[in-house]
Amino acid sequence: MDIGSLQQVVSYQSMQQLKIKRLLQISGSTLSGLLLALVFASGGVKLIILAGCVMLVLSAILAFYQHPLSSAYILLWSMTLMLTALAFYSGGIRDLAVLGFPGVLVFAAILGDLSLFVSLLTAILLSCCALVSLDIYGWYHPHIPKTAWNSLVYVAVILSVSGFSVYLLSRDLHRLMKALQQENIRVHDSQAELIRLTQHDALTGLPNRTTAEPMFKQLLGECQQRGERLVLLFLDLDYFKPVNDALGHSAGDLLLQQLADRLRNELAPRDYICRFGGDEFLLLLPGIVTDAEVIARAERILLQTSQHFQLMQTQVEISGSLGISVVPRDGVDFAPLLKRADMAMFQAKTSGRNIWRFYDEVMDKANVDKFNLLQKLRVALKEQQFQLYYQPKINLQTGLIDSAEALVRWPQADGSFIAPQDFIGLCEESGLINELGYWVLVEACKACRRWQLHGYPDMTIAVNLSFVQFRDGLLEAKVQQALREAQLPAAALELELTESLLIGEGDNISRQLAQLGGLGVSFAIDDFGTGYSNLGYLRRFNATTLKIDKSFIHSLCMSDRDEPLVHAIIQMGHSLGLKIVAEGVEDAATLERLKLLGCDSAQGYYWSKPVAEAEFLKLLASRRQ
């Protein structure tokens, strides 16, 4: 049972107990009055009153044993019948007993139910009609007793009992009205507090995002009347997640509270600020005249985010990135302006963080282009528009092609190609790389198997992996499936991993690499030397091949600075039992220098750019001859 239902049950029980109490009080007071009247009564009146006393006792007993409705029926019907009998016995419609009928109806309306009230009202009206009719037609002759002290007693009893009972019931009504009034006040206060809570952030006390658009419209109207500009600042904290991860969410909450206090102090009287999301804040600044003023305000806000925070016993420093859109220059509608401030904030992050950026139309175009390209990507995946090209790897000792790197290409209807650097990043960002990567893996394995069956049994294939492909934990199963479909031995597959993937590896990537190694596939470290090169991961992940980045190879014969580095990499790799592959070889001089330095294999435009499979097979045959 919920709290509301429980409160209803308690309220009902309280009302029932109050009704029982009033029934006992009214029965008792009425019985006392009748006993007093009994002293002065005689003859038939005495018998009628005595019968009424008996019924009142029965009513009180029913009330005492928690039967309030039955008690009310007995009490009020007995009173009605007793008063009617007294009127018939004595003065008819002009008898004092008729004074008691209104009290009976009041009690019926409050203590009984609708059927009791209607039945009693009907019975009383019929009784009155009967008394009048019988008197008019002479079938009944009422006896009007002479006025005596007992008449005063009867009147006093009827008025006292009725007055006492009505007083009790009216007092209950007053209490009920007062309680309802207090409840109404409490509900009104609760609703006001609920509205306040729905419009304010519980952690910082700032308005929340639900208030942003209405406040924007209000400020926009004021600015348009005054001919002013309205500026939107969208602030997102840099490196906030590590605070939560390292110090806990309570520390992150404390940081947000401190920052909210600082930002409040930066507000002018008409300015508005809200906590828009987790670590995002939106500021509306009306009345700013020039961009120079906007920049000054933006830099003061960024200064507040970059000053250290005292989080319990730890000093923490973070920063913020700020995007700016301006009314009317960038529009007048809230949603587009917010989107543009958000894009400017993202540009600030990609430009190095802890800086501000104004919205520029170029950002919007880039966003639209990105969206359109993403839609094309989805269609291309569904229709399998991609192709695999292969760049041969040359064994520098034999001059033969012993492997190839599979590279995805996206041809267009006009014969052009969309470059991999234009869509691979978007695939990673959107998650489509999982589907594309699996397709590349399957097609590359099938191609390698075809080459082996065409008379090149020692050929191997290298496939690049993205860090996104490790996220769902299914990479091992996908590699197994690709090898199974192609019927390719695991030893013929080499997976190329970037340094950045290995440096940032967590338990999830480490576990999956171990599983892949257990299948028998080999690993190559791609673009070695461009990141924070670390010898530890070379052994930890059982790498078999080290690929020297082409940026070192291109200048090998033009600068004496890179040759010692390339030589050192080759020597180090050999000492660790690794095969060394040089990328980006474009001339004979570089090839000869690599041979002298002891490099094992190489690839580059000196031999061939990446080509379609048919062309690659021709290269295989020509090198073998």
C-alpha positions as CSV (number, residue, x, y, z in Angstrom):
1,M,0.0,0.0,0.0
2,D,1.4,3.4,-1.0
3,I,1.5,6.5,1.3
4,G,-1.5,8.1,-0.3
5,S,-3.7,5.0,0.1
6,L,-2.5,4.7,3.7
7,Q,-3.4,8.3,4.4
8,Q,-6.9,7.8,3.0
9,V,-7.4,4.7,5.2
10,V,-6.3,6.6,8.3
11,S,-8.5,9.6,7.4
12,Y,-11.6,7.3,6.8
13,Q,-11.0,5.6,10.1
14,S,-10.6,8.9,11.9
15,M,-13.9,10.1,10.5
16,Q,-15.7,6.9,11.5
17,Q,-14.4,7.3,15.0
18,L,-15.6,10.9,15.2
19,K,-19.0,9.9,13.8
20,I,-19.3,7.2,16.5
21,K,-18.3,9.7,19.2
22,R,-21.0,12.1,18.0
23,L,-23.6,9.4,17.8
24,L,-22.9,8.4,21.4
25,Q,-23.0,12.1,22.5
26,I,-26.3,12.8,20.7
27,S,-27.9,9.6,21.9
28,G,-26.8,10.4,25.4
29,S,-28.0,14.0,25.4
30,T,-31.3,13.0,23.8
31,L,-31.8,10.2,26.3
32,S,-31.1,12.6,29.2
33,G,-33.7,15.1,27.8
34,L,-36.3,12.3,27.3
35,L,-35.8,11.1,30.8
36,L,-36.3,14.6,32.1
37,A,-39.5,14.9,29.9
38,L,-40.6,11.5,31.2
39,V,-40.8,13.0,34.7
40,F,-43.5,15.5,33.6
41,A,-45.3,13.2,31.1
42,S,-48.4,11.1,31.8
43,G,-50.6,8.6,30.0
44,G,-49.8,7.7,26.4
45,V,-47.1,10.4,26.1
46,K,-45.2,8.6,28.8
47,L,-45.4,5.3,26.9
48,I,-44.2,7.0,23.7
49,I,-41.3,8.7,25.4
50,L,-40.3,5.4,27.2
51,A,-40.3,3.6,23.9
52,G,-38.1,6.3,22.5
53,C,-35.7,5.9,25.4
54,V,-35.4,2.2,24.7
55,M,-34.5,2.8,21.0
56,L,-31.9,5.4,22.0
57,V,-30.2,2.9,24.3
58,L,-30.2,0.4,21.4
59,S,-28.7,3.1,19.1
60,A,-25.9,3.9,21.7
61,I,-25.1,0.2,21.9
62,L,-24.7,-0.1,18.1
63,A,-22.5,2.9,18.1
64,F,-20.4,1.6,20.9
65,Y,-19.8,-1.7,19.0
66,Q,-18.6,0.2,15.9
67,H,-21.8,0.2,13.7
68,P,-22.3,3.9,13.1
69,L,-24.6,3.7,10.1
70,S,-27.0,1.2,11.9
71,S,-26.8,3.4,15.0
72,A,-27.7,6.5,13.0
73,Y,-30.7,4.7,11.4
74,I,-32.1,3.5,14.7
75,L,-31.5,6.9,16.4
76,L,-33.1,9.0,13.7
77,W,-36.0,6.7,12.8
78,S,-36.9,6.2,16.4
79,M,-36.8,10.0,17.0
80,T,-39.0,10.6,13.9
81,L,-41.5,8.0,14.9
82,M,-41.6,9.2,18.5
83,L,-42.1,12.8,17.4
84,T,-44.8,11.8,14.9
85,A,-46.6,9.7,17.5
86,L,-46.5,12.6,20.0
87,A,-47.9,14.9,17.4
88,F,-50.8,12.4,16.6
89,Y,-51.5,11.8,20.2
90,S,-51.7,15.5,21.1
91,G,-51.8,18.7,19.1
92,G,-51.3,17.4,15.5
93,I,-49.4,19.7,13.1
94,R,-49.4,22.4,15.8
95,D,-47.8,20.2,18.5
96,L,-44.5,21.0,20.1
97,A,-43.1,17.7,18.8
98,V,-43.0,19.1,15.3
99,L,-40.2,21.4,16.4
100,G,-37.9,18.3,16.6
101,F,-38.2,17.4,12.9
102,P,-35.7,20.0,11.5
103,G,-33.1,18.7,14.0
104,V,-33.7,15.1,12.8
105,L,-33.1,16.1,9.2
106,V,-29.9,18.0,10.1
107,F,-28.6,14.9,11.9
108,A,-29.6,12.7,9.0
109,A,-27.7,14.9,6.5
110,I,-24.5,14.8,8.6
111,L,-24.5,11.5,10.4
112,G,-26.3,9.2,7.9
113,D,-26.2,8.7,4.2
114,L,-28.4,10.0,1.3
115,S,-30.9,7.2,1.5
116,L,-31.5,7.8,5.2
117,F,-31.9,11.5,4.7
118,V,-34.4,11.1,1.8
119,S,-36.4,8.4,3.5
120,L,-36.7,10.5,6.7
121,L,-37.6,13.6,4.8
122,T,-40.3,11.7,2.9
123,A,-41.6,10.1,6.1
124,I,-41.8,13.5,7.9
125,L,-43.6,15.2,4.9
126,L,-46.1,12.3,4.7
127,S,-46.7,12.5,8.4
128,C,-47.3,16.2,8.3
129,C,-49.7,15.8,5.3
130,A,-51.6,13.1,7.2
131,L,-51.9,15.3,10.2
132,V,-53.2,18.2,8.2
133,S,-55.5,16.1,6.0
134,L,-57.1,14.3,8.9
135,D,-57.7,17.6,10.7
136,I,-59.2,19.3,7.7
137,Y,-61.6,16.5,6.8
138,G,-62.6,16.1,10.4
139,W,-61.4,12.5,10.8
140,Y,-59.1,13.5,13.5
141,H,-59.5,16.1,16.2
142,P,-56.2,17.2,17.7
143,H,-56.1,18.1,21.4
144,I,-54.2,21.2,22.2
145,P,-53.1,21.0,25.7
146,K,-53.2,24.0,27.9
147,T,-50.0,25.9,28.5
148,A,-48.2,24.6,31.6
149,W,-44.8,24.2,33.0
150,N,-44.4,20.8,31.4
151,S,-44.8,22.5,28.0
152,L,-41.8,24.6,28.8
153,V,-39.9,21.5,29.8
154,Y,-40.8,19.8,26.4
155,V,-39.7,22.9,24.5
156,A,-36.5,23.2,26.5
157,V,-35.7,19.5,26.0
158,I,-36.3,19.7,22.2
159,L,-34.2,23.0,21.8
160,S,-31.5,21.9,24.2
161,V,-31.0,18.5,22.5
162,S,-31.2,20.0,19.0
163,G,-28.9,22.9,19.9
164,F,-26.3,20.8,21.6
165,S,-26.2,18.3,18.8
166,V,-26.1,21.0,16.1
167,Y,-23.3,22.7,18.1
168,L,-21.2,19.5,18.1
169,L,-21.8,18.9,14.4
170,S,-21.1,22.6,13.4
171,R,-17.9,22.6,15.5
172,D,-16.8,19.5,13.5
173,L,-17.6,21.3,10.3
174,H,-15.6,24.4,11.4
175,R,-12.7,22.1,12.3
176,L,-13.0,20.4,9.0
177,M,-13.0,23.7,7.1
178,K,-10.0,24.9,9.0
179,A,-8.2,21.6,8.3
180,L,-9.1,21.9,4.6
181,Q,-7.8,25.5,4.6
182,Q,-4.5,24.4,6.2
183,E,-4.3,21.5,3.8
184,N,-5.0,23.9,0.9
185,I,-2.2,26.2,2.1
186,R,0.2,23.2,2.5
187,V,-0.7,21.9,-1.0
188,H,-0.2,25.4,-2.5
189,D,3.2,25.6,-0.7
190,S,4.1,22.1,-1.9
191,Q,3.2,23.0,-5.5
192,A,5.2,26.2,-5.3
193,E,8.2,24.2,-3.9
194,L,7.7,21.5,-6.6
195,I,7.7,24.2,-9.3
196,R,10.9,25.7,-7.8
197,L,12.6,22.3,-7.7
198,T,11.6,21.5,-11.3
199,Q,13.1,24.8,-12.4
200,H,16.3,24.7,-10.3
201,D,19.2,22.4,-10.1
202,A,19.3,20.6,-6.7
203,L,23.1,20.5,-6.5
204,T,24.1,24.1,-7.4
205,G,20.8,25.9,-6.8
206,L,21.1,27.5,-10.3
207,P,18.1,27.5,-12.7
208,N,18.1,24.3,-14.8
209,R,17.8,23.9,-18.6
210,T,13.9,24.0,-18.5
211,T,14.1,27.7,-17.6
212,A,16.6,28.6,-20.3
213,E,14.3,29.1,-23.3
214,P,11.6,31.1,-21.4
215,M,14.3,33.3,-19.9
216,F,15.9,33.7,-23.4
217,K,12.6,34.9,-24.8
218,Q,12.1,37.3,-22.0
219,L,15.6,38.8,-22.4
220,L,15.2,38.8,-26.2
221,G,12.1,40.9,-26.0
222,E,13.8,43.4,-23.6
223,C,16.9,43.6,-25.9
224,Q,14.8,44.1,-29.0
225,Q,12.9,47.0,-27.4
226,R,16.1,48.6,-26.3
227,G,18.0,47.8,-29.5
228,E,20.6,45.7,-27.6
229,R,22.5,42.5,-28.4
230,L,22.0,39.3,-26.5
231,V,25.0,37.0,-26.1
232,L,24.8,33.2,-25.4
233,L,27.9,31.6,-23.7
234,F,28.0,27.8,-23.6
235,L,30.6,26.6,-21.1
236,D,31.8,23.0,-20.9
237,L,34.4,22.0,-18.4
238,D,37.7,20.3,-19.6
239,Y,38.9,17.2,-17.8
240,F,36.0,17.0,-15.4
241,K,35.6,13.3,-15.7
242,P,39.0,12.5,-14.2
243,V,38.0,14.4,-11.1
244,N,35.0,12.1,-10.6
245,D,37.1,9.0,-11.4
246,A,40.0,9.9,-9.1
247,L,38.3,11.6,-6.2
248,G,34.7,10.4,-6.4
249,H,31.4,12.0,-7.4
250,S,31.2,13.9,-4.1
251,A,34.3,15.8,-5.0
252,G,32.9,16.4,-8.5
253,D,29.7,17.7,-6.9
254,L,31.7,20.0,-4.6
255,L,33.7,21.4,-7.6
256,L,30.4,22.2,-9.5
257,Q,29.0,24.0,-6.4
258,Q,32.1,26.1,-6.0
259,L,32.1,26.9,-9.7
260,A,28.4,27.9,-9.6
261,D,29.2,30.3,-6.8
262,R,32.1,31.9,-8.7
263,L,30.0,32.3,-11.9
264,R,27.1,33.9,-9.9
265,N,29.6,36.5,-8.8
266,E,30.4,37.3,-12.4
267,L,26.8,38.1,-13.3
268,A,25.5,41.6,-13.9
269,P,22.0,42.4,-12.6
270,R,20.2,41.4,-15.9
271,D,22.4,38.4,-16.6
272,Y,21.1,34.8,-16.4
273,I,22.9,31.5,-15.8
274,C,21.7,27.9,-15.6
275,R,23.3,24.6,-15.2
276,F,22.5,23.1,-18.6
277,G,23.8,19.6,-18.1
278,G,26.4,17.6,-16.1
279,D,29.3,19.9,-16.4
280,E,27.8,22.4,-18.8
281,F,26.6,25.9,-18.1
282,L,24.6,28.4,-20.2
283,L,24.9,32.1,-19.7
284,L,22.7,34.8,-21.3
285,L,24.3,38.3,-21.2
286,P,22.0,41.1,-22.5
287,G,23.1,44.6,-23.3
288,I,26.7,43.9,-24.4
289,V,27.6,46.4,-27.2
290,T,30.9,45.2,-28.8
291,D,32.7,41.9,-29.3
292,A,35.5,43.2,-27.2
293,E,33.1,43.3,-24.2
294,V,32.0,39.8,-25.0
295,I,35.6,38.6,-25.1
296,A,36.4,40.3,-21.8
297,R,33.4,38.6,-20.1
298,A,34.4,35.3,-21.7
299,E,37.9,35.5,-20.4
300,R,36.8,36.4,-16.9
301,I,34.5,33.3,-16.9
302,L,37.3,31.1,-18.2
303,L,39.6,32.5,-15.4
304,Q,37.1,31.3,-12.8
305,T,37.1,27.8,-14.2
306,S,41.0,27.6,-14.3
307,Q,41.6,28.8,-10.8
308,H,42.3,25.9,-8.4
309,F,39.4,24.3,-6.4
310,Q,39.8,23.1,-2.9
311,L,38.1,19.7,-2.8
312,M,38.3,18.4,0.8
313,Q,42.1,17.9,1.3
314,T,43.0,18.1,-2.4
315,Q,43.7,21.1,-4.7
316,V,42.4,20.5,-8.2
317,E,42.9,22.6,-11.4
318,I,40.7,22.2,-14.5
319,S,39.7,24.5,-17.3
320,G,36.8,25.3,-19.5
321,S,35.9,25.7,-23.2
322,L,33.5,28.4,-24.1
323,G,31.4,28.8,-27.3
324,I,29.7,32.1,-28.1
325,S,26.7,33.0,-30.3
326,V,25.3,36.5,-30.6
327,V,21.8,37.9,-31.3
328,P,20.9,39.1,-33.9
329,R,24.1,38.3,-35.8
330,D,23.8,34.5,-35.5
331,G,20.0,34.4,-35.4
332,V,17.1,35.1,-33.0
333,D,15.7,31.6,-32.3
334,F,16.8,29.8,-29.1
335,A,17.4,26.3,-30.5
336,P,19.7,27.3,-33.4
337,L,21.6,29.8,-31.3
338,L,22.2,27.2,-28.6
339,K,23.3,24.7,-31.3
340,R,25.7,27.3,-32.7
341,A,27.2,28.2,-29.3
342,D,27.6,24.4,-28.7
343,M,29.5,24.1,-32.1
344,A,31.7,27.0,-31.1
345,M,32.4,25.4,-27.8
346,F,33.4,22.1,-29.6
347,Q,35.7,24.1,-31.8
348,A,37.3,25.6,-28.7
349,K,37.9,22.1,-27.4
350,T,39.5,20.9,-30.6
351,S,41.6,24.1,-30.7
352,G,43.3,23.3,-27.4
353,R,40.8,23.9,-24.7
354,N,40.6,26.6,-22.0
355,I,39.8,29.1,-24.7
356,W,36.7,30.8,-26.2
357,R,35.4,30.7,-29.8
358,F,32.7,32.7,-31.6
359,Y,30.4,30.8,-33.8
360,D,31.3,31.0,-37.5
361,E,29.2,29.9,-40.5
362,V,32.1,27.6,-41.5
363,M,31.3,25.4,-38.4
364,D,27.7,25.0,-39.5
365,K,28.8,24.0,-43.0
366,A,31.2,21.5,-41.6
367,N,28.5,20.1,-39.4
368,V,26.1,19.7,-42.3
369,D,28.8,18.2,-44.5
370,K,29.6,15.7,-41.7
371,F,25.9,14.8,-41.4
372,N,25.5,14.3,-45.1
373,L,28.6,12.2,-45.3
374,L,27.4,10.0,-42.4
375,Q,24.1,9.3,-44.3
376,K,26.2,8.4,-47.4
377,L,28.3,6.1,-45.3
378,R,25.3,4.2,-44.0
379,V,24.1,3.7,-47.6
380,A,27.5,2.6,-48.7
381,L,27.8,0.0,-46.0
382,K,24.3,-1.4,-46.8
383,E,25.1,-1.5,-50.5
384,Q,28.7,-2.6,-50.1
385,Q,30.1,0.2,-52.1
386,F,33.6,-0.1,-50.5
387,Q,36.5,-1.8,-52.2
388,L,39.7,-3.2,-50.8
389,Y,43.1,-2.1,-52.2
390,Y,46.3,-3.9,-51.4
391,Q,49.8,-2.4,-51.0
392,P,52.6,-5.0,-51.3
393,K,55.3,-5.4,-48.6
394,I,58.6,-6.3,-50.1
395,N,61.1,-8.6,-48.5
396,L,64.3,-6.6,-48.8
397,Q,66.5,-9.8,-48.7
398,T,64.7,-11.6,-51.6
399,G,63.0,-8.8,-53.4
400,L,59.7,-10.8,-53.3
401,I,56.3,-9.7,-52.2
402,D,55.6,-11.8,-49.0
403,S,52.6,-9.8,-47.6
404,A,50.2,-7.1,-48.3
405,E,48.4,-4.4,-46.3
406,A,44.6,-4.2,-46.9
407,L,43.4,-0.7,-47.3
408,V,39.7,0.3,-47.7
409,R,38.7,2.6,-50.5
410,W,35.4,4.3,-51.2
411,P,34.8,4.8,-55.0
412,Q,32.2,7.3,-56.2
413,A,29.9,7.2,-59.2
414,D,32.0,9.8,-61.1
415,G,35.1,7.7,-60.8
416,S,36.6,9.7,-57.9
417,F,37.4,8.4,-54.4
418,I,36.6,9.7,-51.0
419,A,39.8,9.6,-49.1
420,P,40.0,7.3,-46.0
421,Q,41.1,10.2,-43.8
422,D,37.8,11.9,-44.6
423,F,35.5,9.0,-43.5
424,I,37.4,6.6,-41.2
425,G,37.3,9.1,-38.3
426,L,33.6,9.6,-38.8
427,C,33.1,5.8,-38.9
428,E,34.9,5.6,-35.5
429,E,32.9,8.5,-34.1
430,S,29.5,7.0,-35.2
431,G,30.3,3.4,-34.4
432,L,30.0,2.3,-38.0
433,I,33.7,1.2,-37.9
434,N,32.6,-2.0,-36.3
435,E,30.6,-3.0,-39.4
436,L,33.1,-1.6,-41.8
437,G,36.0,-3.2,-40.0
438,Y,34.4,-6.6,-40.0
439,W,33.7,-6.3,-43.7
440,V,37.4,-5.4,-44.3
441,L,38.6,-8.3,-42.2
442,V,36.4,-10.9,-44.0
443,E,37.3,-9.6,-47.5
444,A,41.0,-9.4,-46.7
445,C,41.1,-13.0,-45.4
446,K,39.2,-14.3,-48.4
447,A,41.6,-12.4,-50.8
448,C,44.7,-13.8,-49.0
449,R,43.3,-17.3,-49.2
450,R,42.7,-16.9,-53.0
451,W,46.3,-15.8,-53.4
452,Q,47.5,-18.9,-51.5
453,L,45.4,-21.1,-53.7
454,H,46.8,-19.4,-56.8
455,G,50.3,-20.5,-56.1
456,Y,51.5,-18.2,-53.3
457,P,51.1,-20.4,-50.2
458,D,53.3,-18.2,-48.0
459,M,51.4,-15.0,-48.6
460,T,50.0,-13.1,-45.5
461,I,47.7,-10.2,-45.1
462,A,47.8,-7.2,-42.7
463,V,44.6,-5.5,-41.5
464,N,44.4,-2.3,-39.4
465,L,42.3,-2.3,-36.3
466,S,40.6,0.7,-34.7
467,F,40.3,1.1,-30.9
468,V,36.5,1.3,-31.3
469,Q,36.5,-2.3,-32.5
470,F,37.5,-3.4,-29.0
471,R,34.6,-1.8,-27.2
472,D,32.0,-4.4,-27.6
473,G,34.3,-7.3,-26.5
474,L,33.4,-9.3,-29.6
475,L,36.6,-8.9,-31.6
476,E,38.0,-12.3,-31.0
477,A,34.7,-14.0,-32.2
478,K,34.7,-11.8,-35.3
479,V,38.3,-12.6,-36.2
480,Q,37.5,-16.3,-35.7
481,Q,34.5,-16.0,-37.9
482,A,36.4,-14.2,-40.7
483,L,39.2,-16.9,-40.6
484,R,36.6,-19.6,-40.7
485,E,34.7,-18.2,-43.6
486,A,37.9,-17.7,-45.6
487,Q,39.4,-21.0,-44.5
488,L,42.6,-19.0,-43.9
489,P,45.2,-20.2,-41.3
490,A,45.4,-17.7,-38.4
491,A,49.2,-17.4,-38.9
492,A,48.5,-15.7,-42.3
493,L,46.7,-12.8,-40.6
494,E,48.5,-9.9,-39.1
495,L,46.6,-7.2,-37.1
496,E,48.1,-3.7,-37.2
497,L,47.7,-1.7,-33.9
498,T,48.5,1.9,-33.4
499,E,50.7,3.1,-30.6
500,S,47.9,5.3,-29.2
501,L,45.6,2.3,-28.8
502,L,48.3,0.3,-26.9
503,I,49.3,3.3,-24.7
504,G,45.7,3.9,-23.6
505,E,44.9,0.2,-23.3
506,G,42.8,-0.9,-20.4
507,D,42.0,-4.4,-19.1
508,N,39.4,-4.8,-21.8
509,I,41.8,-4.3,-24.7
510,S,44.6,-6.2,-22.9
511,R,42.3,-9.3,-22.4
512,Q,41.1,-9.3,-26.1
513,L,44.7,-9.0,-27.4
514,A,45.6,-12.0,-25.3
515,Q,42.6,-13.9,-26.8
516,L,43.6,-12.9,-30.3
517,G,47.2,-14.0,-29.7
518,G,45.8,-17.3,-28.6
519,L,44.2,-17.8,-32.0
520,G,47.6,-17.7,-33.6
521,V,47.3,-14.3,-35.4
522,S,50.3,-11.9,-35.2
523,F,50.5,-8.2,-34.3
524,A,52.3,-5.3,-35.9
525,I,52.9,-2.0,-34.2
526,D,51.9,0.7,-36.8
527,D,53.4,4.2,-37.1
528,F,56.1,3.5,-34.5
529,G,57.9,6.6,-33.3
530,T,55.1,9.0,-33.7
531,G,53.6,8.5,-30.3
532,Y,55.0,8.0,-26.8
533,S,57.0,5.0,-27.9
534,N,57.2,2.4,-25.2
535,L,59.3,-0.8,-25.3
536,G,57.2,-2.4,-22.6
537,Y,54.1,-3.0,-24.7
538,L,56.1,-4.5,-27.6
539,R,56.7,-7.6,-25.4
540,R,53.5,-7.4,-23.4
541,F,51.4,-7.9,-26.5
542,N,53.7,-10.3,-28.2
543,A,54.2,-8.0,-31.2
544,T,56.1,-9.7,-34.1
545,T,56.5,-6.7,-36.4
546,L,57.4,-3.0,-36.0
547,K,56.5,-0.6,-38.7
548,I,58.6,2.6,-38.9
549,D,56.5,5.6,-39.7
550,K,56.9,7.1,-43.1
551,S,57.7,10.5,-41.7
552,F,61.1,9.2,-40.7
553,I,61.6,7.3,-44.0
554,H,60.9,10.3,-46.3
555,S,63.7,12.3,-45.0
556,L,66.2,9.5,-44.5
557,C,68.4,10.5,-47.4
558,M,67.8,14.2,-47.0
559,S,68.7,14.7,-43.4
560,D,71.4,13.2,-41.2
561,R,69.2,13.7,-38.2
562,D,66.7,10.8,-38.9
563,E,69.2,8.1,-39.9
564,P,70.5,7.4,-36.4
565,L,66.9,7.2,-35.1
566,V,65.9,4.8,-37.8
567,H,69.0,2.7,-37.2
568,A,68.3,2.7,-33.5
569,I,64.7,1.5,-34.1
570,I,65.9,-1.3,-36.3
571,Q,68.6,-2.4,-33.9
572,M,66.2,-2.3,-30.9
573,G,63.5,-4.2,-32.8
574,H,66.0,-6.9,-33.9
575,S,67.2,-7.2,-30.3
576,L,63.6,-7.9,-29.3
577,G,63.2,-10.5,-32.0
578,L,60.9,-8.2,-34.1
579,K,60.6,-7.9,-37.9
580,I,61.1,-4.3,-39.0
581,V,59.0,-2.9,-41.9
582,A,59.7,0.6,-43.3
583,E,56.7,2.6,-44.6
584,G,56.7,5.2,-47.3
585,V,59.7,4.1,-49.5
586,E,59.6,6.2,-52.6
587,D,63.0,6.1,-54.2
588,A,66.0,3.7,-54.8
589,A,68.3,5.7,-52.6
590,T,66.0,5.3,-49.6
591,L,65.7,1.6,-50.4
592,E,69.5,1.1,-50.5
593,R,70.0,3.0,-47.2
594,L,67.4,0.8,-45.5
595,K,69.1,-2.3,-46.7
596,L,72.4,-1.0,-45.3
597,L,70.7,-0.3,-42.0
598,G,69.4,-3.9,-41.8
599,C,65.7,-3.3,-42.4
600,D,63.7,-6.5,-43.1
601,S,60.8,-5.3,-45.3
602,A,59.4,-2.2,-46.8
603,Q,56.4,-0.8,-48.6
604,G,55.8,2.4,-50.6
605,Y,55.2,4.0,-53.9
606,Y,58.7,3.0,-55.1
607,W,57.1,-0.4,-55.8
608,S,53.4,0.3,-55.9
609,K,50.7,2.4,-54.5
610,P,47.7,0.5,-53.1
611,V,45.9,-1.3,-56.0
612,A,42.9,-3.4,-56.7
613,E,43.2,-7.2,-56.4
614,A,43.6,-7.9,-60.1
615,E,46.5,-5.4,-60.3
616,F,48.0,-6.8,-57.2
617,L,48.0,-10.3,-58.6
618,K,50.0,-9.0,-61.6
619,L,52.5,-7.4,-59.2
620,L,52.9,-10.8,-57.4
621,A,53.6,-12.5,-60.7
622,S,56.1,-10.0,-62.0
623,R,58.1,-9.9,-58.7
624,R,58.2,-13.7,-58.7
625,Q,59.5,-13.8,-62.3
